[in-house]
């Protein structure tokens, strides 16, 4: 587990945010965002995604819609990488950065 944490590109923060995943056909599924970082998120959902797929992720708390790529797949959970860097100046995103940077 330590090696996994050392290989991460940015800090992670455990969360429990609601959201939606939108596929290329415009279909949507509820999801929960259980981990978030500057570079991506871990989500839990009943959607069936394949590694390498591109999806839109809406994080309700921040009213943020973000293009992502599926980087890993597990039972009922997915690792999504943000394709566009988060804009720290965007309304509501400063709160997100405080959560990520906060020491547990």
Buried (B, 14 or more C-beta within 10 A) or exposed (E): EEEEEEEEEEBBBEBEBEBBBBBEEEEBBEBBBBBBBBBBBBBBBEBEBEEEBEBBBBBEBBEBEBBBBBBEBEEEBBBBBBEEEBEEEEEEBEEBEEBBEEEE
